[in-house]
Amino acid sequence: MRCTYTGVPGPSSTPGATPEVAVVVDVMRAFTVAAWAFGRGAERIVFAESLDEALELKARHPGWLAFQDGPVVPGFDLANSPAELRSLDVAGRTVVQKTTAGTAGALAVAGARLLLCASFAVAGATAAVLRRERPAAVTFVVTGDGGRAEEDLACAEYIAGLVTDGSVAPGPFVERARNSGGAARLAEGLRLGWAGVHPEDVPLCLETDTFPFAMAAGREGAHLVLRPVAVG
């Protein structure tokens, strides 16, 4: 399996350059939040292009929840914290998610035949799907820091390693994420008292193979929708 690691494609990307198989990685925190939402029983996650679209979808569909990243925005139910998610009732619910890295990365490669969204929480299951599909090539989209986020690259390389060698140990990859700029920013936000940042967010983002499912996105009507995919 040939692996390519890239940042989020921009609107000026070459037409027709959408990868056949893409794994979009956002460890801190969008796709850790998504994994926890599914782990707690959410039915599906709808990716929104903007904060306004997310709130509009929530308003049109009573019972839907809306998640965003960054400072807390009125009308949203969660500011991208996996730890704070545990206090929400998401069972059987649809979640609308809008983040500047993870959901933007998924939307940028929405035309992929197989589109997986990943974090350490679902790394093993993501690798299992890739082993089952046996693609000749996989593009890993590193969403953070303009494609340079060490935590996302470490997770992507861990998943790639698992595809060829299921005994690859997560320790060195998790340590890279622990020492990453993304982890440092969350620690600084916690120190400064930022709303929406929880002391357990970084530890939860560093937990490996928390859940036995992968997460696959596909078009459903006008929207890109993420759902859990059982493996085994």
NORGI-V566614 format. One record per residue. N is the residue number from 0. OMEGA is omega in radians with two decimals (none if undefined). BURIAL is # if it has 24 or more other ideal C-beta (glycine too) atoms within 12 Angstrom, else .. Layout:
# NORGI-V566614
n:omega:burial
N:OMEGA:BURIAL
N:OMEGA:BURIAL
This chain:
# NORGI-V566614
n:omega:burial
0:3.13:#
1:-3.07:.
2:3.03:#
3:3.13:#
4:-3.04:#
5:3.00:#
6:3.14:#
7:3.11:#
8:3.12:#
9:-3.12:.
10:3.14:.
11:3.14:.
12:-3.11:.
13:3.09:.
14:3.14:.
15:-3.10:.
16:3.12:.
17:-3.12:.
18:3.08:#
19:3.12:.
20:-3.12:#
21:3.00:#
22:-3.12:#
23:-3.00:#
24:3.01:#
25:-3.08:#
26:-3.03:#
27:0.33:#
28:-2.90:#
29:-3.03:#
30:2.85:#
31:3.05:#
32:-3.14:#
33:3.13:#
34:3.12:#
35:3.09:#
36:3.11:#
37:3.11:#
38:3.13:#
39:2.94:#
40:3.08:.
41:-3.10:#
42:-3.08:.
43:3.08:#
44:3.12:#
45:3.12:#
46:3.12:#
47:3.12:#
48:-3.06:#
49:3.07:.
50:3.14:#
51:3.12:.
52:3.14:#
53:-3.14:#
54:3.10:#
55:3.11:.
56:3.11:#
57:-3.12:#
58:-3.11:.
59:-3.04:.
60:3.11:.
61:-3.12:.
62:3.06:.
63:3.08:#
64:3.13:#
65:3.13:#
66:3.07:#
67:3.08:#
68:-3.13:#
69:3.14:#
70:-3.13:.
71:-3.13:.
72:3.11:#
73:-3.14:.
74:3.11:.
75:-3.08:#
76:-3.09:#
77:3.09:#
78:2.94:#
79:-3.14:#
80:3.11:#
81:3.14:#
82:3.14:#
83:3.08:#
84:-3.06:#
85:3.11:.
86:3.14:.
87:3.02:#
88:-3.12:.
89:-3.05:#
90:3.11:.
91:-3.03:.
92:2.95:#
93:3.12:#
94:2.98:#
95:-3.08:#
96:3.05:#
97:3.06:#
98:-3.08:#
99:-3.10:#
100:-3.00:#
101:-3.11:#
102:3.08:#
103:3.11:#
104:3.12:#
105:3.14:#
106:-3.12:#
107:3.14:#
108:-3.05:#
109:-3.14:#
110:3.14:#
111:3.10:#
112:3.07:.
113:-3.11:#
114:3.12:#
115:3.06:#
116:-2.91:#
117:2.97:#
118:3.10:#
119:-3.07:#
120:-3.12:#
121:-3.04:#
122:-3.09:#
123:3.13:#
124:3.08:#
125:3.10:#
126:3.14:#
127:3.09:#
128:3.13:#
129:3.08:#
130:-3.14:#
131:-3.10:.
132:3.12:#
133:3.11:.
134:3.09:#
135:-3.09:.
136:3.10:.
137:3.02:#
138:3.06:#
139:-3.14:#
140:3.13:#
141:-2.90:#
142:-3.03:#
143:3.02:#
144:3.10:#
145:3.14:.
146:-3.10:#
147:-3.08:.
148:-3.07:#
149:-3.13:#
150:3.13:#
151:3.11:#
152:3.12:#
153:3.12:#
154:3.12:#
155:-3.13:#
156:3.06:#
157:3.12:#
158:3.12:#
159:3.11:#
160:3.14:#
161:-3.12:#
162:-3.10:#
163:-3.10:.
164:-3.08:.
165:-3.12:.
166:3.13:.
167:-3.12:.
168:-3.10:.
169:-2.98:#
170:-3.11:.
171:-3.13:.
172:3.11:#
173:3.13:#
174:3.06:.
175:3.12:#
176:-3.14:#
177:-3.11:#
178:-3.04:.
179:3.05:#
180:3.12:#
181:3.11:#
182:3.14:#
183:3.13:.
184:3.10:#
185:3.09:#
186:3.11:.
187:3.08:.
188:3.09:#
189:3.13:.
190:-3.11:.
191:3.10:.
192:3.12:.
193:3.03:.
194:3.12:.
195:3.05:#
196:-3.05:#
197:3.13:#
198:-3.10:.
199:-3.09:.
200:-3.11:#
201:3.08:#
202:3.12:#
203:3.11:#
204:-3.12:#
205:3.08:#
206:-3.07:#
207:3.07:#
208:3.10:#
209:-3.03:#
210:-3.05:#
211:-3.12:.
212:2.94:#
213:-3.14:#
214:-3.10:#
215:-3.14:#
216:3.08:#
217:3.13:#
218:3.01:.
219:-3.02:.
220:-3.07:.
221:-2.98:.
222:2.99:#
223:-2.99:#
224:3.13:#
225:3.09:#
226:3.08:#
227:3.14:#
228:-3.14:#
229:3.05:.
230:3.13:#
231:none:.
